[in-house]
Amino acid sequence: MINVLLVDDETYVTESLEATIPWSELGISEVYRSDSAGGALELLAAHPVDILITDIRMPGMNGLELIEKASVLYPSLRSILLTGYGEFEYAKKAIQLGASDYIIKPVDDDDFIKSVKQAVQSIDEEGKQATKYQQLLYKRKSDYTLLRENLLRQLLMGDQIETERMIQLLHDYEIKLSYSSMTTMVLVHLHKGFMEHDEKTRVLMEYAIGNMAEEIFGETYDVWQGRTPHHCLLILLQSKDQHDLESGGSEFLQPKHLRPYIENFRSSVLAYLRGEVHVIVSRPCMFPQDISETYRRALNSVYLADRQMESGVVFIEGDNVSIESPSSKAAFEVLYRPPMLQQLLERKSWEAASQRLDEVFAIIEKNPVSREHMYEIYLAIVNSFLYITHQTGLRISELNAKGLEPHLVERMIHYPPLLKDYTEQILIKFQQAVSAPAEPKSHIVSQVKDMILQEEGIELTVKMIADRVFLHPVYLSKIFKAETGEGLSEYLIRTRLERALYLLKHTNKKIYEITAELGYQNPQYFSKLFKKHYGISPNEYREQ
């Protein structure tokens, strides 16, 4: 709504106007009155006023002086002058000072209403234009944000862009960074307080965090920030200091200069957005030539920083940022230990499968695991689920499709509690879907699988198994293949070879020792069988 201020030293004039004009019909919400220019300025300072209607002749400061001063203090203010028949020169002067109209006294209500209507319409039109302009600015900014983000992704993924083209894109997209200048990369990972949000909220949070980064770092650095393909926020910094640029542009990119800004940035995010961010800061590199390689190294570090660095900030000092941890090996030993997760799921050993996963995630929780290893763990778990769902005629997407969506996969790899929650949900739903009472044939197959897994299938033969379940070997094999799609002999061989993989990878036992442990008498036969199954010999697998 619009507010009006009436000014005249003859108070009956303003009182009459306030009482007789249908202000609400004109779109006016508040009418203020003053009997002097000084009082009018005080009201203008105290209240939002859109239209000033003032008489010319007043003691002290006259109406023209009031309009002149008010237009300087409040440029968007509309002014209307009340003038007598002999004061047209004053009216002309008022128009020159920016008054929108003048009204001849004594005031005619129709003329007055018409003049106020015109002022209101002018204000409304200006508001519409301002809104349209803001919308255009927002759209332009949104378009630029998308274009900048796409360009950033190209650079991070190693796309080669010709020098002239790159310089032109930096100019067209209004990116302040200079070509072939020293640049520091700050990789920001959303942590506690943010990971629980859905994707849409996380994008909004990243947008807010990016704006904070531009404001905080922008005091000293030229900034380009955007989201990466791996769902982190990336901030590129170049020094603004001319002396620093002349000496190579890397002095202000050193940790001692960056650290106060980093701490201010992290504390601001925590204070205003109630969440923690972990930050990886690269060594200065050449922009854009070295951006892709620097990003790869920084990305590998961010997966170790969450639990490795209590401060939440890592400054990459050397070339080798891939820190191996014994926890990776320990997690794999548990994950691949026979009977493996896939075998536990096959035999419907739900509690054992759950305990195996808990054991893996307990190791991950205590120690850092690299992104590559976390990705392998994810694939091993999901592949086990996929194998069993296909065996049973189910689809993992029917149980929980989210775990296969790329953006959520990246989050689960980076934030193990999410992967743990996902695997627990799948395990429960899978158990509910396949735990219907088994028919007699299915019961026999389950009994056979339990027998093989419990004894690791080392000394067992098809005949020995058939004798234990009181069936003919041929009939048992027929039942087993009908239920599983795999022959019993092939299942026995696969179980032994999977055990061989584990022993080759996690022990120092010699090939002939592994051969004997698996129940094979001839190492050459074992090597031939292994190579037929996996495409490489046991020695070649171990050397990998």
SEROMI-336513 format. One line per 10 residues: number of its first residue (from 1); for each residue x, y, z of C-alpha. Coordinates in Angstrom, 1 decimal. Layout:
REM residues N
NUM	X/Y/Z | ...
***
This chain:
REM residues 544
1	0.0/0.0/0.0 | 1.0/3.7/-0.5 | 1.3/6.4/2.1 | 0.7/10.2/1.7 | 2.0/13.2/3.6 | -0.1/16.5/3.5 | 1.7/19.7/4.3 | 0.1/23.1/4.8 | 0.5/25.7/7.5 | -3.3/26.2/7.3
11	-4.3/23.0/9.1 | -8.0/23.2/8.1 | -6.8/22.5/4.5 | -5.0/19.2/5.4 | -7.8/18.3/7.8 | -10.4/18.8/5.1 | -8.4/16.8/2.6 | -7.9/13.9/5.0 | -11.6/13.8/5.9 | -13.1/14.2/2.4
21	-10.9/12.3/-0.1 | -11.7/8.5/-0.5 | -8.1/7.5/0.2 | -8.6/3.8/0.4 | -10.2/3.7/-3.0 | -7.1/5.4/-4.4 | -4.9/2.7/-2.9 | -3.7/4.9/0.0 | -3.2/3.2/3.3 | -1.9/6.0/5.6
31	-2.3/9.8/5.5 | 0.1/11.9/7.5 | -0.3/15.6/8.1 | 2.1/18.4/9.0 | 1.8/22.2/9.3 | 5.4/23.0/8.5 | 8.2/21.9/6.2 | 10.4/21.0/9.2 | 7.7/18.8/10.7 | 7.3/17.2/7.2
41	11.0/16.3/7.1 | 10.7/14.7/10.5 | 7.7/12.6/9.4 | 9.5/11.6/6.2 | 12.4/10.3/8.4 | 10.1/8.5/10.7 | 7.6/6.9/8.3 | 7.6/5.4/4.8 | 6.0/8.1/2.6 | 5.4/7.7/-1.2
51	3.6/10.9/-2.1 | 4.3/14.4/-0.7 | 1.5/17.0/-1.2 | 2.6/20.5/0.0 | 1.6/24.1/-0.2 | 4.1/26.7/-1.5 | 3.7/29.5/0.9 | 4.7/28.5/4.5 | 6.6/30.3/7.1 | 10.3/29.3/7.4
61	11.1/26.7/4.7 | 8.6/27.0/1.8 | 7.1/24.2/-0.3 | 9.7/24.5/-3.1 | 12.6/24.2/-0.6 | 10.8/21.2/1.0 | 10.4/19.5/-2.4 | 14.0/20.2/-3.3 | 15.4/18.8/0.0 | 13.0/15.8/0.1
71	13.8/14.8/-3.5 | 17.5/14.6/-2.6 | 16.9/12.5/0.6 | 14.2/10.3/-0.9 | 14.7/10.1/-4.7 | 11.6/7.8/-5.3 | 9.3/10.3/-3.5 | 6.4/11.7/-5.7 | 5.7/15.4/-5.0 | 2.5/17.4/-5.8
81	2.4/21.2/-5.3 | -0.6/23.2/-4.0 | -0.5/26.6/-5.6 | -2.7/29.7/-6.0 | -3.7/31.4/-9.3 | -0.9/33.9/-9.1 | 1.9/31.5/-8.4 | 2.4/29.7/-11.7 | 6.1/30.6/-11.8 | 6.4/28.7/-8.5
91	4.5/25.8/-10.1 | 6.9/25.8/-13.0 | 9.9/25.8/-10.7 | 8.3/22.9/-8.8 | 8.1/20.8/-12.0 | 11.7/21.5/-12.7 | 12.6/20.3/-9.2 | 10.8/17.0/-10.0 | 7.3/17.5/-8.7 | 4.9/15.2/-10.6
101	2.0/17.7/-10.7 | 0.5/20.8/-9.2 | -3.1/21.6/-8.1 | -4.7/25.1/-8.1 | -6.1/26.3/-4.8 | -8.8/26.3/-3.7 | -8.6/22.6/-4.2 | -11.2/20.9/-6.4 | -11.8/17.3/-5.1 | -12.0/15.9/-8.7
111	-8.7/17.5/-9.7 | -7.1/16.5/-6.5 | -8.2/12.8/-6.9 | -7.1/12.8/-10.5 | -3.6/14.1/-9.6 | -3.2/11.6/-6.8 | -4.4/8.7/-9.0 | -1.8/9.6/-11.6 | 0.9/9.6/-8.9 | -0.3/6.2/-7.6
121	-0.3/4.8/-11.1 | 3.2/6.1/-11.7 | 4.4/4.4/-8.5 | 2.6/1.1/-9.4 | 4.1/1.2/-12.9 | 7.6/1.9/-11.5 | 7.1/-1.0/-9.1 | 6.1/-3.3/-11.9 | 9.1/-2.2/-13.9 | 11.4/-2.7/-11.0
131	10.0/-6.2/-10.4 | 10.4/-7.1/-14.1 | 14.0/-5.7/-14.0 | 14.8/-7.8/-10.9 | 13.3/-10.9/-12.5 | 15.4/-10.3/-15.6 | 18.5/-9.8/-13.4 | 17.6/-13.0/-11.5 | 17.1/-15.0/-14.8 | 20.4/-13.6/-16.1
141	22.2/-14.5/-12.9 | 20.6/-18.0/-13.0 | 21.6/-18.5/-16.6 | 25.1/-17.4/-15.8 | 25.2/-19.7/-12.8 | 24.4/-22.7/-15.0 | 26.8/-21.6/-17.7 | 29.6/-21.1/-15.2 | 28.9/-24.4/-13.5 | 29.0/-26.3/-16.9
151	32.3/-24.6/-17.8 | 33.7/-25.5/-14.4 | 32.7/-29.1/-14.8 | 34.4/-29.2/-18.2 | 37.7/-28.0/-16.7 | 37.5/-30.3/-13.7 | 36.9/-33.3/-16.0 | 39.9/-32.4/-18.1 | 38.3/-31.0/-21.2 | 40.7/-29.0/-23.3
161	39.5/-25.5/-24.2 | 41.6/-23.4/-26.6 | 43.2/-20.4/-25.0 | 41.3/-17.7/-26.9 | 38.0/-19.5/-26.4 | 38.7/-19.8/-22.7 | 39.6/-16.1/-22.3 | 36.4/-15.2/-24.2 | 34.2/-17.4/-22.0 | 35.7/-15.9/-18.8
171	34.8/-12.5/-20.1 | 31.3/-13.5/-21.4 | 30.4/-15.3/-18.1 | 31.8/-12.4/-16.0 | 34.2/-14.7/-14.2 | 36.9/-12.6/-12.6 | 39.7/-15.1/-12.8 | 42.7/-14.4/-15.1 | 44.0/-16.9/-17.6 | 47.4/-18.4/-16.8
181	47.5/-17.0/-13.3 | 48.3/-18.8/-10.0 | 45.2/-20.1/-8.3 | 44.3/-22.0/-5.2 | 41.5/-24.5/-5.1 | 39.3/-24.8/-2.0 | 37.2/-27.9/-2.0 | 34.3/-27.7/0.5 | 32.4/-30.8/1.6 | 29.1/-30.5/3.5
191	29.3/-32.5/6.7 | 27.4/-32.7/10.0 | 24.1/-30.8/9.9 | 23.9/-31.0/6.1 | 24.1/-34.6/5.1 | 20.6/-35.4/6.5 | 19.0/-32.9/4.0 | 17.4/-34.0/0.8 | 19.0/-33.1/-2.5 | 16.9/-30.0/-3.2
201	17.7/-28.6/0.3 | 21.4/-29.4/-0.1 | 21.5/-27.5/-3.4 | 20.1/-24.4/-1.6 | 22.6/-24.8/1.2 | 25.4/-25.0/-1.3 | 24.1/-21.9/-3.0 | 24.1/-20.0/0.4 | 27.6/-21.3/1.3 | 28.9/-20.2/-2.1
211	27.5/-16.7/-1.5 | 29.2/-16.7/1.9 | 32.5/-17.7/0.3 | 32.3/-14.9/-2.3 | 31.6/-12.3/0.4 | 34.4/-13.5/2.8 | 37.1/-14.3/0.3 | 36.1/-11.5/-2.0 | 37.8/-8.9/0.2 | 41.3/-10.1/-0.9
221	40.7/-12.6/-3.7 | 39.0/-12.9/-7.0 | 36.6/-15.8/-6.6 | 34.9/-18.3/-8.8 | 32.7/-20.8/-7.0 | 30.4/-23.6/-8.1 | 29.2/-27.2/-7.6 | 31.4/-30.1/-8.8 | 30.3/-33.3/-10.5 | 31.1/-35.1/-7.2
231	28.7/-33.0/-5.1 | 31.2/-30.8/-3.4 | 31.5/-27.0/-3.5 | 34.6/-25.7/-5.3 | 36.1/-22.3/-4.7 | 38.9/-21.0/-6.9 | 40.9/-18.0/-5.6 | 43.3/-15.6/-7.2 | 45.1/-12.8/-5.5 | 43.9/-9.2/-6.1
241	47.0/-7.6/-4.8 | 49.0/-6.0/-7.6 | 52.4/-6.5/-5.9 | 51.6/-10.1/-5.3 | 50.6/-10.6/-9.0 | 53.8/-8.9/-10.2 | 55.8/-11.4/-8.1 | 54.0/-14.5/-9.4 | 50.7/-14.2/-7.6 | 51.2/-17.0/-5.1
251	52.3/-15.2/-1.8 | 48.7/-14.5/-0.7 | 47.7/-18.1/-1.7 | 49.9/-19.6/1.0 | 48.4/-21.2/4.1 | 49.4/-18.4/6.5 | 47.3/-15.9/4.5 | 44.5/-18.2/3.7 | 43.9/-19.7/7.1 | 42.1/-16.7/8.7
261	39.7/-16.6/5.8 | 39.1/-20.3/5.9 | 38.4/-20.2/9.6 | 36.1/-17.2/9.2 | 34.3/-19.0/6.4 | 33.8/-22.3/8.4 | 32.6/-20.4/11.5 | 30.2/-18.3/9.5 | 28.6/-21.4/7.9 | 28.3/-23.0/11.3
271	26.8/-19.8/12.9 | 24.3/-19.0/10.1 | 23.5/-22.4/8.5 | 24.0/-24.6/11.6 | 26.2/-27.1/9.8 | 29.9/-28.1/9.5 | 32.0/-28.0/6.4 | 35.3/-29.8/5.8 | 37.8/-28.0/3.6 | 40.7/-29.2/1.4
281	43.0/-26.4/0.3 | 45.3/-27.1/-2.6 | 48.8/-25.8/-3.3 | 48.8/-22.9/-5.8 | 48.4/-24.1/-9.4 | 48.2/-22.5/-12.9 | 44.6/-21.7/-14.0 | 43.1/-23.4/-16.0 | 45.9/-25.7/-17.1 | 46.4/-27.5/-13.8
291	42.8/-27.4/-12.5 | 41.8/-31.0/-13.4 | 44.8/-32.6/-11.9 | 44.6/-30.5/-8.8 | 40.9/-31.3/-8.4 | 41.6/-35.0/-8.7 | 44.2/-34.9/-5.9 | 42.0/-32.7/-3.7 | 39.0/-35.0/-4.2 | 41.0/-38.0/-3.1
301	42.0/-36.1/0.1 | 38.5/-35.0/1.1 | 37.4/-38.6/1.7 | 40.2/-39.0/4.2 | 39.8/-35.6/5.9 | 36.4/-36.3/7.6 | 37.8/-38.4/10.3 | 41.5/-37.9/9.9 | 41.6/-34.1/10.6 | 39.8/-33.0/13.7
311	40.1/-29.4/12.6 | 38.1/-30.0/9.4 | 40.8/-28.3/7.3 | 43.5/-29.9/5.3 | 46.2/-27.9/3.5 | 47.8/-30.1/0.8 | 51.5/-29.7/1.0 | 53.0/-32.4/-1.2 | 52.2/-34.2/-4.4 | 51.2/-37.4/-2.7
321	47.9/-36.9/-0.9 | 46.6/-40.4/-1.1 | 47.1/-41.7/2.5 | 46.6/-45.4/2.7 | 45.2/-46.7/5.9 | 45.3/-50.2/7.4 | 41.5/-49.8/7.9 | 41.0/-50.3/4.1 | 42.7/-53.7/4.2 | 40.9/-54.7/7.3
331	37.5/-53.7/5.8 | 38.2/-55.8/2.7 | 39.3/-58.8/4.7 | 36.0/-58.7/6.6 | 33.9/-58.1/3.5 | 35.6/-60.9/1.4 | 36.0/-63.4/4.2 | 34.3/-66.7/3.4 | 31.4/-67.2/3.5 | 31.1/-63.9/1.7
341	28.1/-61.6/1.9 | 26.7/-63.0/-1.3 | 26.8/-66.5/0.1 | 25.2/-65.5/3.4 | 22.4/-63.9/1.4 | 22.0/-67.0/-0.7 | 21.5/-69.2/2.3 | 19.2/-66.6/3.9 | 21.5/-66.1/6.8 | 20.1/-62.6/7.5
351	21.6/-62.2/11.0 | 25.0/-63.3/9.8 | 24.8/-60.9/6.8 | 23.8/-58.1/9.1 | 26.7/-58.8/11.5 | 29.1/-58.9/8.5 | 28.0/-55.5/7.3 | 28.1/-54.0/10.9 | 31.7/-55.3/11.2 | 32.7/-53.6/7.9
361	31.1/-50.3/8.9 | 32.6/-50.4/12.4 | 36.1/-50.5/10.8 | 35.2/-47.6/8.5 | 33.8/-45.5/11.3 | 37.0/-45.7/13.3 | 39.5/-45.0/10.5 | 39.6/-43.0/7.2 | 39.0/-45.0/4.0 | 39.8/-43.5/0.6
371	37.2/-42.7/-1.9 | 38.4/-45.5/-4.2 | 38.1/-48.0/-1.4 | 34.7/-46.8/-0.3 | 33.5/-47.1/-3.9 | 34.8/-50.7/-4.0 | 33.0/-51.5/-0.8 | 29.8/-50.0/-2.2 | 30.1/-52.0/-5.4 | 30.8/-55.2/-3.5
381	27.7/-54.8/-1.3 | 25.4/-53.7/-4.1 | 26.6/-56.4/-6.4 | 25.8/-59.0/-3.7 | 22.3/-57.6/-3.5 | 21.9/-57.5/-7.3 | 23.1/-61.1/-7.6 | 20.6/-62.4/-5.1 | 17.7/-60.3/-6.3 | 18.2/-61.6/-9.9
391	18.4/-65.2/-8.5 | 15.1/-64.8/-6.8 | 13.3/-62.9/-9.6 | 13.3/-59.6/-7.7 | 14.7/-56.2/-8.7 | 16.7/-54.1/-6.4 | 15.0/-51.0/-7.8 | 11.7/-52.4/-6.4 | 13.2/-52.7/-2.9 | 15.0/-49.3/-2.9
401	15.9/-47.5/-6.2 | 17.6/-44.6/-4.5 | 20.9/-46.5/-3.9 | 21.5/-46.7/-7.6 | 21.0/-43.0/-8.4 | 24.4/-41.5/-9.2 | 24.0/-38.4/-7.0 | 23.0/-40.5/-4.0 | 25.8/-43.1/-4.7 | 28.3/-40.2/-4.4
411	26.8/-39.1/-1.1 | 26.9/-42.7/0.3 | 30.5/-43.2/-0.7 | 31.4/-39.9/0.9 | 29.3/-40.4/4.0 | 29.4/-44.0/5.2 | 26.5/-43.7/7.6 | 24.2/-43.2/4.6 | 25.6/-46.3/2.9 | 25.1/-48.2/6.2
421	21.5/-47.1/6.4 | 20.8/-48.0/2.8 | 22.3/-51.5/3.2 | 20.2/-52.1/6.3 | 17.0/-51.0/4.6 | 17.7/-53.3/1.6 | 18.6/-56.2/3.8 | 15.3/-55.8/5.8 | 13.2/-55.5/2.6 | 15.0/-58.3/0.9
431	14.4/-60.5/3.9 | 10.7/-59.7/3.9 | 10.4/-60.3/0.2 | 12.1/-63.8/0.0 | 11.4/-65.2/3.4 | 8.1/-66.9/2.5 | 7.9/-70.6/3.7 | 10.1/-72.7/1.5 | 8.7/-75.7/-0.5 | 10.3/-79.1/0.1
441	12.7/-78.8/-2.9 | 13.8/-75.2/-1.8 | 14.4/-76.5/1.7 | 16.7/-79.2/0.4 | 18.6/-76.7/-1.7 | 19.0/-74.4/1.4 | 20.2/-77.4/3.4 | 22.8/-78.2/0.8 | 24.1/-74.6/0.6 | 24.3/-74.4/4.4
451	26.3/-77.7/4.4 | 28.7/-76.4/1.7 | 29.2/-73.0/3.4 | 29.7/-74.4/6.8 | 32.4/-76.8/5.7 | 33.6/-74.4/2.9 | 33.0/-77.2/0.4 | 36.5/-78.4/0.6 | 36.1/-82.1/1.3 | 32.6/-82.5/-0.1
461	31.6/-84.1/-3.3 | 28.2/-84.3/-5.0 | 27.8/-87.9/-3.9 | 28.7/-87.1/-0.3 | 26.2/-84.3/-0.2 | 23.5/-86.5/-1.8 | 24.1/-89.2/0.7 | 23.6/-86.8/3.6 | 20.2/-85.6/2.3 | 19.2/-89.1/1.3
471	18.8/-88.4/-2.4 | 20.3/-89.8/-5.6 | 23.2/-87.5/-6.8 | 21.6/-87.1/-10.3 | 18.2/-86.2/-8.8 | 19.8/-83.8/-6.3 | 21.8/-82.1/-9.1 | 18.6/-81.7/-11.1 | 16.7/-80.1/-8.1 | 19.7/-77.8/-7.3
481	19.9/-76.5/-10.9 | 16.2/-76.1/-11.2 | 16.1/-73.9/-8.1 | 19.3/-71.9/-8.5 | 20.1/-72.0/-12.3 | 23.5/-73.4/-11.4 | 24.7/-77.0/-11.3 | 25.7/-78.4/-7.9 | 29.2/-79.3/-9.2 | 29.6/-75.7/-10.6
491	28.5/-74.3/-7.2 | 31.0/-76.4/-5.4 | 33.8/-75.3/-7.7 | 32.8/-71.6/-7.4 | 32.7/-71.8/-3.6 | 36.2/-73.3/-3.6 | 37.6/-70.7/-6.1 | 36.1/-67.8/-4.1 | 37.9/-69.2/-1.1 | 41.0/-69.4/-3.2
501	40.7/-65.7/-4.1 | 40.5/-64.8/-0.4 | 43.6/-66.9/0.5 | 45.6/-65.5/-2.5 | 44.8/-61.9/-1.6 | 44.9/-62.0/2.2 | 47.5/-64.7/3.1 | 51.1/-65.5/2.1 | 50.4/-69.2/1.7 | 52.0/-70.8/-1.3
511	50.0/-72.0/-4.3 | 50.5/-75.7/-3.4 | 49.4/-75.0/0.2 | 46.2/-73.3/-1.0 | 45.7/-76.2/-3.5 | 45.8/-78.7/-0.7 | 43.6/-76.6/1.6 | 40.9/-76.5/-1.0 | 40.9/-80.3/-1.4 | 42.8/-80.4/-4.8
521	45.7/-82.9/-5.0 | 47.3/-81.4/-8.1 | 48.5/-77.7/-8.2 | 48.6/-77.8/-12.0 | 45.0/-78.9/-12.2 | 44.0/-76.2/-9.7 | 45.9/-73.5/-11.7 | 44.2/-74.6/-14.9 | 40.8/-74.6/-13.3 | 41.5/-71.1/-11.7
531	42.6/-69.7/-15.1 | 39.6/-71.1/-16.9 | 37.2/-69.5/-14.3 | 38.9/-66.1/-13.9 | 41.0/-65.7/-17.1 | 44.4/-65.4/-15.2 | 46.6/-67.8/-13.2 | 46.7/-67.8/-9.4 | 50.2/-66.2/-9.5 | 49.0/-63.5/-11.9
541	46.1/-62.7/-9.6 | 48.3/-62.5/-6.6 | 50.8/-60.1/-8.4 | 47.9/-57.7/-9.1
***
